[in-house]
Structure formats: structure tokens, C-alpha cells
Amino acid sequence: MKVTNYISEAFNELKTNVTWPEWSEVQRLTIIVAVFSIIFALLTFGVDRGFEVIVEKLYAFLNS
């Protein structure tokens, strides 16, 4: 009984006490997060690729 009461109260609080953003704001913020996620992923890829090249050249130098 406690679990159903908890779930019921949680849904009631979500309906009455939570201020939900407008749909246009949700879309705008989602686009911002997606763009920054892509930029961060590309930056991470670039740094990783750069270290890979540096390590390959270092090993080639040490092996020659």
C-alpha cells in the first residue's frame, strides 16, 4: 500500500507543483545540447587522434 501511495503522490506533485518549460524552450535547449555534444565529441576525437599520431611517431623514432 505504501508503494502505490508514494507513486500516486509523486504523480500528483508532478502535475501540481512542477513548473514545466514551454515546448519551444525544450526544443531550443535540446538543439543546444545536441550541438555542444557533437562539438565535444569531435574535439575529443581530434585530441585522441593527435595523441595517436604522436605516439606512432615516437615509437617509429625509437624503433629506428
PQR file of N, CA, C, O and H, with PARSE charges and radii, in Angstrom:
ATOM      1  N   MET A   1       0.820  -1.190   0.000 -0.4000 1.5000
ATOM      2  CA  MET A   1       0.000   0.000   0.000 -0.0000 2.0000
ATOM      3  C   MET A   1       0.868   1.259   0.000  0.5500 1.7000
ATOM      4  O   MET A   1       0.497   2.261  -0.612 -0.5500 1.4000
ATOM      5  N   LYS A   2       2.010   1.221   0.673 -0.4000 1.5000
ATOM      6  CA  LYS A   2       2.881   2.387   0.735 -0.0000 2.0000
ATOM      7  C   LYS A   2       3.436   2.744  -0.640  0.5500 1.7000
ATOM      8  O   LYS A   2       3.584   3.920  -0.973 -0.5500 1.4000
ATOM      9  H   LYS A   2       2.311   0.407   1.170  0.4000 1.0000
ATOM     10  N   VAL A   3       3.740   1.724  -1.430 -0.4000 1.5000
ATOM     11  CA  VAL A   3       4.316   1.973  -2.754 -0.0000 2.0000
ATOM     12  C   VAL A   3       3.301   2.669  -3.651  0.5500 1.7000
ATOM     13  O   VAL A   3       3.639   3.643  -4.323 -0.5500 1.4000
ATOM     14  H   VAL A   3       3.620   0.769  -1.160  0.4000 1.0000
ATOM     15  N   THR A   4       2.073   2.186  -3.669 -0.4000 1.5000
ATOM     16  CA  THR A   4       1.057   2.816  -4.520 -0.0000 2.0000
ATOM     17  C   THR A   4       0.759   4.233  -4.047  0.5500 1.7000
ATOM     18  O   THR A   4       0.528   5.125  -4.864 -0.5500 1.4000
ATOM     19  H   THR A   4       1.799   1.395  -3.123  0.4000 1.0000
ATOM     20  N   ASN A   5       0.764   4.443  -2.740 -0.4000 1.5000
ATOM     21  CA  ASN A   5       0.551   5.786  -2.200 -0.0000 2.0000
ATOM     22  C   ASN A   5       1.690   6.714  -2.610  0.5500 1.7000
ATOM     23  O   ASN A   5       1.454   7.864  -2.979 -0.5500 1.4000
ATOM     24  H   ASN A   5       0.952   3.718  -2.077  0.4000 1.0000
ATOM     25  N   TYR A   6       2.920   6.220  -2.546 -0.4000 1.5000
ATOM     26  CA  TYR A   6       4.089   7.009  -2.944 -0.0000 2.0000
ATOM     27  C   TYR A   6       4.006   7.394  -4.418  0.5500 1.7000
ATOM     28  O   TYR A   6       4.233   8.551  -4.772 -0.5500 1.4000
ATOM     29  H   TYR A   6       3.112   5.285  -2.246  0.4000 1.0000
ATOM     30  N   ILE A   7       3.680   6.427  -5.277 -0.4000 1.5000
ATOM     31  CA  ILE A   7       3.579   6.689  -6.711 -0.0000 2.0000
ATOM     32  C   ILE A   7       2.460   7.691  -6.990  0.5500 1.7000
ATOM     33  O   ILE A   7       2.627   8.603  -7.800 -0.5500 1.4000
ATOM     34  H   ILE A   7       3.495   5.487  -4.988  0.4000 1.0000
ATOM     35  N   SER A   8       1.341   7.525  -6.331 -0.4000 1.5000
ATOM     36  CA  SER A   8       0.220   8.450  -6.509 -0.0000 2.0000
ATOM     37  C   SER A   8       0.608   9.866  -6.094  0.5500 1.7000
ATOM     38  O   SER A   8       0.297  10.822  -6.805 -0.5500 1.4000
ATOM     39  H   SER A   8       1.205   6.784  -5.673  0.4000 1.0000
ATOM     40  N   GLU A   9       1.275  10.013  -4.968 -0.4000 1.5000
ATOM     41  CA  GLU A   9       1.707  11.329  -4.513 -0.0000 2.0000
ATOM     42  C   GLU A   9       2.753  11.928  -5.447  0.5500 1.7000
ATOM     43  O   GLU A   9       2.755  13.136  -5.687 -0.5500 1.4000
ATOM     44  H   GLU A   9       1.527   9.236  -4.390  0.4000 1.0000
ATOM     45  N   ALA A  10       3.637  11.093  -5.971 -0.4000 1.5000
ATOM     46  CA  ALA A  10       4.660  11.587  -6.894 -0.0000 2.0000
ATOM     47  C   ALA A  10       4.015  12.137  -8.161  0.5500 1.7000
ATOM     48  O   ALA A  10       4.378  13.223  -8.614 -0.5500 1.4000
ATOM     49  H   ALA A  10       3.636  10.112  -5.776  0.4000 1.0000
ATOM     50  N   PHE A  11       3.068  11.406  -8.737 -0.4000 1.5000
ATOM     51  CA  PHE A  11       2.376  11.891  -9.929 -0.0000 2.0000
ATOM     52  C   PHE A  11       1.590  13.164  -9.632  0.5500 1.7000
ATOM     53  O   PHE A  11       1.561  14.083 -10.451 -0.5500 1.4000
ATOM     54  H   PHE A  11       2.774  10.524  -8.368  0.4000 1.0000
ATOM     55  N   ASN A  12       0.965  13.220  -8.485 -0.4000 1.5000
ATOM     56  CA  ASN A  12       0.217  14.413  -8.104 -0.0000 2.0000
ATOM     57  C   ASN A  12       1.152  15.621  -7.986  0.5500 1.7000
ATOM     58  O   ASN A  12       0.807  16.719  -8.423 -0.5500 1.4000
ATOM     59  H   ASN A  12       0.989  12.474  -7.820  0.4000 1.0000
ATOM     60  N   GLU A  13       2.305  15.422  -7.411 -0.4000 1.5000
ATOM     61  CA  GLU A  13       3.264  16.519  -7.285 -0.0000 2.0000
ATOM     62  C   GLU A  13       3.768  16.961  -8.650  0.5500 1.7000
ATOM     63  O   GLU A  13       3.940  18.156  -8.889 -0.5500 1.4000
ATOM     64  H   GLU A  13       2.585  14.530  -7.056  0.4000 1.0000
ATOM     65  N   LEU A  14       4.008  16.004  -9.554 -0.4000 1.5000
ATOM     66  CA  LEU A  14       4.441  16.362 -10.907 -0.0000 2.0000
ATOM     67  C   LEU A  14       3.385  17.182 -11.638  0.5500 1.7000
ATOM     68  O   LEU A  14       3.718  18.069 -12.424 -0.5500 1.4000
ATOM     69  H   LEU A  14       3.868  15.033  -9.359  0.4000 1.0000
ATOM     70  N   LYS A  15       2.119  16.890 -11.382 -0.4000 1.5000
ATOM     71  CA  LYS A  15       1.036  17.622 -12.044 -0.0000 2.0000
ATOM     72  C   LYS A  15       0.839  19.014 -11.459  0.5500 1.7000
ATOM     73  O   LYS A  15       0.559  19.963 -12.192 -0.5500 1.4000
ATOM     74  H   LYS A  15       1.848  16.170 -10.744  0.4000 1.0000
ATOM     75  N   THR A  16       0.982  19.141 -10.145 -0.4000 1.5000
ATOM     76  CA  THR A  16       0.588  20.394  -9.499 -0.0000 2.0000
ATOM     77  C   THR A  16       1.750  21.307  -9.113  0.5500 1.7000
ATOM     78  O   THR A  16       1.601  22.527  -9.175 -0.5500 1.4000
ATOM     79  H   THR A  16       1.209  18.370  -9.549  0.4000 1.0000
ATOM     80  N   ASN A  17       2.888  20.768  -8.721 -0.4000 1.5000
ATOM     81  CA  ASN A  17       3.955  21.585  -8.155 -0.0000 2.0000
ATOM     82  C   ASN A  17       5.131  21.840  -9.086  0.5500 1.7000
ATOM     83  O   ASN A  17       5.941  22.727  -8.815 -0.5500 1.4000
ATOM     84  H   ASN A  17       3.009  19.777  -8.670  0.4000 1.0000
ATOM     85  N   VAL A  18       5.246  21.098 -10.160 -0.4000 1.5000
ATOM     86  CA  VAL A  18       6.384  21.247 -11.052 -0.0000 2.0000
ATOM     87  C   VAL A  18       6.024  22.254 -12.142  0.5500 1.7000
ATOM     88  O   VAL A  18       4.946  22.193 -12.732 -0.5500 1.4000
ATOM     89  H   VAL A  18       4.588  20.377 -10.380  0.4000 1.0000
ATOM     90  N   THR A  19       6.941  23.177 -12.396 -0.4000 1.5000
ATOM     91  CA  THR A  19       6.763  24.126 -13.495 -0.0000 2.0000
ATOM     92  C   THR A  19       7.482  23.577 -14.714  0.5500 1.7000
ATOM     93  O   THR A  19       8.710  23.500 -14.736 -0.5500 1.4000
ATOM     94  H   THR A  19       7.817  23.227 -11.916  0.4000 1.0000
ATOM     95  N   TRP A  20       6.729  23.204 -15.711 -0.4000 1.5000
ATOM     96  CA  TRP A  20       7.299  22.617 -16.915 -0.0000 2.0000
ATOM     97  C   TRP A  20       7.608  23.717 -17.927  0.5500 1.7000
ATOM     98  O   TRP A  20       6.835  24.667 -18.054 -0.5500 1.4000
ATOM     99  H   TRP A  20       5.732  23.266 -15.693  0.4000 1.0000
ATOM    100  N   PRO A  21       8.729  23.606 -18.651 -0.5600 1.5000
ATOM    101  CA  PRO A  21       9.057  24.624 -19.646  0.2800 2.0000
ATOM    102  C   PRO A  21       8.139  24.519 -20.865  0.5500 1.7000
ATOM    103  O   PRO A  21       7.508  23.491 -21.111 -0.5500 1.4000
ATOM    104  N   GLU A  22       8.089  25.613 -21.610 -0.4000 1.5000
ATOM    105  CA  GLU A  22       7.316  25.609 -22.853 -0.0000 2.0000
ATOM    106  C   GLU A  22       7.982  24.692 -23.867  0.5500 1.7000
ATOM    107  O   GLU A  22       9.189  24.457 -23.804 -0.5500 1.4000
ATOM    108  H   GLU A  22       8.601  26.448 -21.410  0.4000 1.0000
ATOM    109  N   TRP A  23       7.188  24.172 -24.805 -0.4000 1.5000
ATOM    110  CA  TRP A  23       7.701  23.226 -25.799 -0.0000 2.0000
ATOM    111  C   TRP A  23       8.798  23.867 -26.651  0.5500 1.7000
ATOM    112  O   TRP A  23       9.774  23.200 -26.993 -0.5500 1.4000
ATOM    113  H   TRP A  23       6.208  24.363 -24.856  0.4000 1.0000
ATOM    114  N   SER A  24       8.654  25.142 -26.996 -0.4000 1.5000
ATOM    115  CA  SER A  24       9.668  25.817 -27.808 -0.0000 2.0000
ATOM    116  C   SER A  24      10.998  25.915 -27.055  0.5500 1.7000
ATOM    117  O   SER A  24      12.065  25.795 -27.656 -0.5500 1.4000
ATOM    118  H   SER A  24       7.861  25.684 -26.717  0.4000 1.0000
ATOM    119  N   GLU A  25      10.929  26.132 -25.744 -0.4000 1.5000
ATOM    120  CA  GLU A  25      12.157  26.196 -24.950 -0.0000 2.0000
ATOM    121  C   GLU A  25      12.821  24.821 -24.866  0.5500 1.7000
ATOM    122  O   GLU A  25      14.046  24.713 -24.911 -0.5500 1.4000
ATOM    123  H   GLU A  25      10.062  26.230 -25.256  0.4000 1.0000
ATOM    124  N   VAL A  26      12.017  23.787 -24.745 -0.4000 1.5000
ATOM    125  CA  VAL A  26      12.560  22.421 -24.718 -0.0000 2.0000
ATOM    126  C   VAL A  26      13.280  22.118 -26.022  0.5500 1.7000
ATOM    127  O   VAL A  26      14.376  21.559 -26.010 -0.5500 1.4000
ATOM    128  H   VAL A  26      11.021  23.874 -24.708  0.4000 1.0000
ATOM    129  N   GLN A  27      12.674  22.482 -27.146 -0.4000 1.5000
ATOM    130  CA  GLN A  27      13.296  22.247 -28.451 -0.0000 2.0000
ATOM    131  C   GLN A  27      14.602  23.030 -28.580  0.5500 1.7000
ATOM    132  O   GLN A  27      15.612  22.494 -29.037 -0.5500 1.4000
ATOM    133  H   GLN A  27      11.784  22.936 -27.156  0.4000 1.0000
ATOM    134  N   ARG A  28      14.576  24.296 -28.177 -0.4000 1.5000
ATOM    135  CA  ARG A  28      15.774  25.139 -28.280 -0.0000 2.0000
ATOM    136  C   ARG A  28      16.919  24.576 -27.427  0.5500 1.7000
ATOM    137  O   ARG A  28      18.059  24.496 -27.885 -0.5500 1.4000
ATOM    138  H   ARG A  28      13.756  24.731 -27.806  0.4000 1.0000
ATOM    139  N   LEU A  29      16.612  24.195 -26.205 -0.4000 1.5000
ATOM    140  CA  LEU A  29      17.650  23.660 -25.320 -0.0000 2.0000
ATOM    141  C   LEU A  29      18.155  22.301 -25.796  0.5500 1.7000
ATOM    142  O   LEU A  29      19.332  21.982 -25.630 -0.5500 1.4000
ATOM    143  H   LEU A  29      15.686  24.260 -25.832  0.4000 1.0000
ATOM    144  N   THR A  30      17.267  21.501 -26.387 -0.4000 1.5000
ATOM    145  CA  THR A  30      17.688  20.209 -26.924 -0.0000 2.0000
ATOM    146  C   THR A  30      18.669  20.392 -28.077  0.5500 1.7000
ATOM    147  O   THR A  30      19.651  19.658 -28.188 -0.5500 1.4000
ATOM    148  H   THR A  30      16.311  21.760 -26.522  0.4000 1.0000
ATOM    149  N   ILE A  31      18.401  21.363 -28.926 -0.4000 1.5000
ATOM    150  CA  ILE A  31      19.309  21.639 -30.049 -0.0000 2.0000
ATOM    151  C   ILE A  31      20.651  22.129 -29.532  0.5500 1.7000
ATOM    152  O   ILE A  31      21.695  21.719 -30.039 -0.5500 1.4000
ATOM    153  H   ILE A  31      17.603  21.959 -28.836  0.4000 1.0000
ATOM    154  N   ILE A  32      20.637  23.004 -28.524 -0.4000 1.5000
ATOM    155  CA  ILE A  32      21.893  23.497 -27.951 -0.0000 2.0000
ATOM    156  C   ILE A  32      22.711  22.344 -27.373  0.5500 1.7000
ATOM    157  O   ILE A  32      23.916  22.259 -27.607 -0.5500 1.4000
ATOM    158  H   ILE A  32      19.789  23.336 -28.112  0.4000 1.0000
ATOM    159  N   VAL A  33      22.068  21.466 -26.629 -0.4000 1.5000
ATOM    160  CA  VAL A  33      22.777  20.321 -26.030 -0.0000 2.0000
ATOM    161  C   VAL A  33      23.321  19.402 -27.121  0.5500 1.7000
ATOM    162  O   VAL A  33      24.446  18.913 -27.012 -0.5500 1.4000
ATOM    163  H   VAL A  33      21.089  21.534 -26.439  0.4000 1.0000
ATOM    164  N   ALA A  34      22.537  19.162 -28.171 -0.4000 1.5000
ATOM    165  CA  ALA A  34      22.992  18.288 -29.259 -0.0000 2.0000
ATOM    166  C   ALA A  34      24.205  18.886 -29.965  0.5500 1.7000
ATOM    167  O   ALA A  34      25.171  18.177 -30.248 -0.5500 1.4000
ATOM    168  H   ALA A  34      21.624  19.559 -28.260  0.4000 1.0000
ATOM    169  N   VAL A  35      24.160  20.188 -30.251 -0.4000 1.5000
ATOM    170  CA  VAL A  35      25.282  20.832 -30.949 -0.0000 2.0000
ATOM    171  C   VAL A  35      26.543  20.786 -30.098  0.5500 1.7000
ATOM    172  O   VAL A  35      27.610  20.435 -30.602 -0.5500 1.4000
ATOM    173  H   VAL A  35      23.375  20.764 -30.021  0.4000 1.0000
ATOM    174  N   PHE A  36      26.443  21.132 -28.823 -0.4000 1.5000
ATOM    175  CA  PHE A  36      27.626  21.094 -27.963 -0.0000 2.0000
ATOM    176  C   PHE A  36      28.129  19.669 -27.752  0.5500 1.7000
ATOM    177  O   PHE A  36      29.332  19.462 -27.591 -0.5500 1.4000
ATOM    178  H   PHE A  36      25.576  21.417 -28.414  0.4000 1.0000
ATOM    179  N   SER A  37      27.231  18.685 -27.750 -0.4000 1.5000
ATOM    180  CA  SER A  37      27.656  17.292 -27.631 -0.0000 2.0000
ATOM    181  C   SER A  37      28.461  16.870 -28.853  0.5500 1.7000
ATOM    182  O   SER A  37      29.480  16.189 -28.732 -0.5500 1.4000
ATOM    183  H   SER A  37      26.254  18.853 -27.881  0.4000 1.0000
ATOM    184  N   ILE A  38      28.001  17.276 -30.022 -0.4000 1.5000
ATOM    185  CA  ILE A  38      28.719  16.944 -31.255 -0.0000 2.0000
ATOM    186  C   ILE A  38      30.075  17.642 -31.275  0.5500 1.7000
ATOM    187  O   ILE A  38      31.082  17.029 -31.631 -0.5500 1.4000
ATOM    188  H   ILE A  38      27.173  17.829 -30.121  0.4000 1.0000
ATOM    189  N   ILE A  39      30.110  18.912 -30.899 -0.4000 1.5000
ATOM    190  CA  ILE A  39      31.385  19.650 -30.864 -0.0000 2.0000
ATOM    191  C   ILE A  39      32.346  18.992 -29.875  0.5500 1.7000
ATOM    192  O   ILE A  39      33.525  18.813 -30.179 -0.5500 1.4000
ATOM    193  H   ILE A  39      29.293  19.410 -30.609  0.4000 1.0000
ATOM    194  N   PHE A  40      31.847  18.634 -28.700 -0.4000 1.5000
ATOM    195  CA  PHE A  40      32.704  17.992 -27.697 -0.0000 2.0000
ATOM    196  C   PHE A  40      33.211  16.640 -28.195  0.5500 1.7000
ATOM    197  O   PHE A  40      34.371  16.294 -27.971 -0.5500 1.4000
ATOM    198  H   PHE A  40      30.889  18.780 -28.453  0.4000 1.0000
ATOM    199  N   ALA A  41      32.352  15.876 -28.867 -0.4000 1.5000
ATOM    200  CA  ALA A  41      32.772  14.579 -29.406 -0.0000 2.0000
ATOM    201  C   ALA A  41      33.851  14.754 -30.471  0.5500 1.7000
ATOM    202  O   ALA A  41      34.821  13.997 -30.504 -0.5500 1.4000
ATOM    203  H   ALA A  41      31.409  16.157 -29.049  0.4000 1.0000
ATOM    204  N   LEU A  42      33.685  15.748 -31.339 -0.4000 1.5000
ATOM    205  CA  LEU A  42      34.692  15.995 -32.374 -0.0000 2.0000
ATOM    206  C   LEU A  42      36.011  16.467 -31.763  0.5500 1.7000
ATOM    207  O   LEU A  42      37.082  16.064 -32.216 -0.5500 1.4000
ATOM    208  H   LEU A  42      32.897  16.363 -31.312  0.4000 1.0000
ATOM    209  N   LEU A  43      35.939  17.316 -30.741 -0.4000 1.5000
ATOM    210  CA  LEU A  43      37.156  17.750 -30.060 -0.0000 2.0000
ATOM    211  C   LEU A  43      37.870  16.565 -29.399  0.5500 1.7000
ATOM    212  O   LEU A  43      39.090  16.433 -29.496 -0.5500 1.4000
ATOM    213  H   LEU A  43      35.068  17.643 -30.373  0.4000 1.0000
ATOM    214  N   THR A  44      37.110  15.724 -28.741 -0.4000 1.5000
ATOM    215  CA  THR A  44      37.687  14.540 -28.100 -0.0000 2.0000
ATOM    216  C   THR A  44      38.326  13.627 -29.142  0.5500 1.7000
ATOM    217  O   THR A  44      39.420  13.105 -28.927 -0.5500 1.4000
ATOM    218  H   THR A  44      36.119  15.831 -28.663  0.4000 1.0000
ATOM    219  N   PHE A  45      37.643  13.435 -30.272 -0.4000 1.5000
ATOM    220  CA  PHE A  45      38.196  12.626 -31.353 -0.0000 2.0000
ATOM    221  C   PHE A  45      39.498  13.231 -31.865  0.5500 1.7000
ATOM    222  O   PHE A  45      40.473  12.514 -32.087 -0.5500 1.4000
ATOM    223  H   PHE A  45      36.755  13.859 -30.447  0.4000 1.0000
ATOM    224  N   GLY A  46      39.516  14.559 -32.054 -0.4000 1.5000
ATOM    225  CA  GLY A  46      40.719  15.223 -32.558 -0.0000 2.0000
ATOM    226  C   GLY A  46      41.902  15.083 -31.617  0.5500 1.7000
ATOM    227  O   GLY A  46      43.019  14.804 -32.054 -0.5500 1.4000
ATOM    228  H   GLY A  46      38.724  15.142 -31.874  0.4000 1.0000
ATOM    229  N   VAL A  47      41.662  15.276 -30.332 -0.4000 1.5000
ATOM    230  CA  VAL A  47      42.747  15.136 -29.353 -0.0000 2.0000
ATOM    231  C   VAL A  47      43.238  13.693 -29.313  0.5500 1.7000
ATOM    232  O   VAL A  47      44.443  13.446 -29.259 -0.5500 1.4000
ATOM    233  H   VAL A  47      40.755  15.503 -29.977  0.4000 1.0000
ATOM    234  N   ASP A  48      42.310  12.745 -29.340 -0.4000 1.5000
ATOM    235  CA  ASP A  48      42.680  11.333 -29.322 -0.0000 2.0000
ATOM    236  C   ASP A  48      43.493  10.971 -30.560  0.5500 1.7000
ATOM    237  O   ASP A  48      44.505  10.277 -30.468 -0.5500 1.4000
ATOM    238  H   ASP A  48      41.332  12.946 -29.384  0.4000 1.0000
ATOM    239  N   ARG A  49      43.043  11.444 -31.713 -0.4000 1.5000
ATOM    240  CA  ARG A  49      43.759  11.161 -32.963 -0.0000 2.0000
ATOM    241  C   ARG A  49      45.143  11.807 -32.941  0.5500 1.7000
ATOM    242  O   ARG A  49      46.115  11.218 -33.413 -0.5500 1.4000
ATOM    243  H   ARG A  49      42.221  12.007 -31.788  0.4000 1.0000
ATOM    244  N   GLY A  50      45.227  13.016 -32.391 -0.4000 1.5000
ATOM    245  CA  GLY A  50      46.523  13.690 -32.285 -0.0000 2.0000
ATOM    246  C   GLY A  50      47.495  12.917 -31.407  0.5500 1.7000
ATOM    247  O   GLY A  50      48.661  12.756 -31.768 -0.5500 1.4000
ATOM    248  H   GLY A  50      44.437  13.494 -32.007  0.4000 1.0000
ATOM    249  N   PHE A  51      47.032  12.441 -30.267 -0.4000 1.5000
ATOM    250  CA  PHE A  51      47.895  11.627 -29.413 -0.0000 2.0000
ATOM    251  C   PHE A  51      48.293  10.330 -30.092  0.5500 1.7000
ATOM    252  O   PHE A  51      49.420   9.864 -29.923 -0.5500 1.4000
ATOM    253  H   PHE A  51      46.085  12.573 -29.974  0.4000 1.0000
ATOM    254  N   GLU A  52      47.386   9.742 -30.858 -0.4000 1.5000
ATOM    255  CA  GLU A  52      47.694   8.512 -31.579 -0.0000 2.0000
ATOM    256  C   GLU A  52      48.837   8.746 -32.572  0.5500 1.7000
ATOM    257  O   GLU A  52      49.764   7.941 -32.660 -0.5500 1.4000
ATOM    258  H   GLU A  52      46.470  10.120 -30.995  0.4000 1.0000
ATOM    259  N   VAL A  53      48.764   9.836 -33.306 -0.4000 1.5000
ATOM    260  CA  VAL A  53      49.812  10.157 -34.279 -0.0000 2.0000
ATOM    261  C   VAL A  53      51.136  10.419 -33.571  0.5500 1.7000
ATOM    262  O   VAL A  53      52.182   9.952 -34.022 -0.5500 1.4000
ATOM    263  H   VAL A  53      48.010  10.490 -33.235  0.4000 1.0000
ATOM    264  N   ILE A  54      51.101  11.148 -32.485 -0.4000 1.5000
ATOM    265  CA  ILE A  54      52.329  11.451 -31.737 -0.0000 2.0000
ATOM    266  C   ILE A  54      52.963  10.173 -31.204  0.5500 1.7000
ATOM    267  O   ILE A  54      54.179  10.005 -31.296 -0.5500 1.4000
ATOM    268  H   ILE A  54      50.251  11.528 -32.119  0.4000 1.0000
ATOM    269  N   VAL A  55      52.164   9.279 -30.654 -0.4000 1.5000
ATOM    270  CA  VAL A  55      52.695   8.026 -30.110 -0.0000 2.0000
ATOM    271  C   VAL A  55      53.252   7.154 -31.232  0.5500 1.7000
ATOM    272  O   VAL A  55      54.305   6.540 -31.063 -0.5500 1.4000
ATOM    273  H   VAL A  55      51.177   9.415 -30.579  0.4000 1.0000
ATOM    274  N   GLU A  56      52.570   7.089 -32.369 -0.4000 1.5000
ATOM    275  CA  GLU A  56      53.084   6.314 -33.516 -0.0000 2.0000
ATOM    276  C   GLU A  56      54.426   6.848 -33.968  0.5500 1.7000
ATOM    277  O   GLU A  56      55.339   6.062 -34.222 -0.5500 1.4000
ATOM    278  H   GLU A  56      51.715   7.588 -32.506  0.4000 1.0000
ATOM    279  N   LYS A  57      54.576   8.158 -34.077 -0.4000 1.5000
ATOM    280  CA  LYS A  57      55.841   8.756 -34.497 -0.0000 2.0000
ATOM    281  C   LYS A  57      56.927   8.520 -33.465  0.5500 1.7000
ATOM    282  O   LYS A  57      58.082   8.290 -33.823 -0.5500 1.4000
ATOM    283  H   LYS A  57      53.835   8.796 -33.870  0.4000 1.0000
ATOM    284  N   LEU A  58      56.571   8.574 -32.187 -0.4000 1.5000
ATOM    285  CA  LEU A  58      57.538   8.321 -31.129 -0.0000 2.0000
ATOM    286  C   LEU A  58      58.034   6.876 -31.200  0.5500 1.7000
ATOM    287  O   LEU A  58      59.237   6.633 -31.104 -0.5500 1.4000
ATOM    288  H   LEU A  58      55.633   8.761 -31.897  0.4000 1.0000
ATOM    289  N   TYR A  59      57.127   5.922 -31.364 -0.4000 1.5000
ATOM    290  CA  TYR A  59      57.540   4.521 -31.480 -0.0000 2.0000
ATOM    291  C   TYR A  59      58.361   4.279 -32.736  0.5500 1.7000
ATOM    292  O   TYR A  59      59.329   3.520 -32.700 -0.5500 1.4000
ATOM    293  H   TYR A  59      56.150   6.119 -31.442  0.4000 1.0000
ATOM    294  N   ALA A  60      57.998   4.898 -33.828 -0.4000 1.5000
ATOM    295  CA  ALA A  60      58.777   4.761 -35.069 -0.0000 2.0000
ATOM    296  C   ALA A  60      60.170   5.328 -34.879  0.5500 1.7000
ATOM    297  O   ALA A  60      61.146   4.745 -35.352 -0.5500 1.4000
ATOM    298  H   ALA A  60      57.212   5.515 -33.857  0.4000 1.0000
ATOM    299  N   PHE A  61      60.279   6.462 -34.188 -0.4000 1.5000
ATOM    300  CA  PHE A  61      61.591   7.071 -33.918 -0.0000 2.0000
ATOM    301  C   PHE A  61      62.436   6.174 -33.031  0.5500 1.7000
ATOM    302  O   PHE A  61      63.631   6.002 -33.271 -0.5500 1.4000
ATOM    303  H   PHE A  61      59.487   6.936 -33.803  0.4000 1.0000
ATOM    304  N   LEU A  62      61.807   5.595 -31.992 -0.4000 1.5000
ATOM    305  CA  LEU A  62      62.556   4.748 -31.058 -0.0000 2.0000
ATOM    306  C   LEU A  62      62.947   3.411 -31.677  0.5500 1.7000
ATOM    307  O   LEU A  62      63.953   2.823 -31.278 -0.5500 1.4000
ATOM    308  H   LEU A  62      60.837   5.735 -31.797  0.4000 1.0000
ATOM    309  N   ASN A  63      62.178   2.921 -32.638 -0.4000 1.5000
ATOM    310  CA  ASN A  63      62.473   1.644 -33.277 -0.0000 2.0000
ATOM    311  C   ASN A  63      63.510   1.776 -34.397  0.5500 1.7000
ATOM    312  O   ASN A  63      64.071   0.767 -34.823 -0.5500 1.4000
ATOM    313  H   ASN A  63      61.362   3.398 -32.962  0.4000 1.0000
ATOM    314  N   SER A  64      63.771   2.958 -34.871 -0.4000 1.5000
ATOM    315  CA  SER A  64      64.713   3.091 -35.978 -0.0000 2.0000
ATOM    316  C   SER A  64      66.125   3.273 -35.530  0.5500 1.7000
ATOM    317  O   SER A  64      67.024   3.398 -36.361 -0.5500 1.4000
ATOM    318  H   SER A  64      63.315   3.777 -34.524  0.4000 1.0000
TER
END
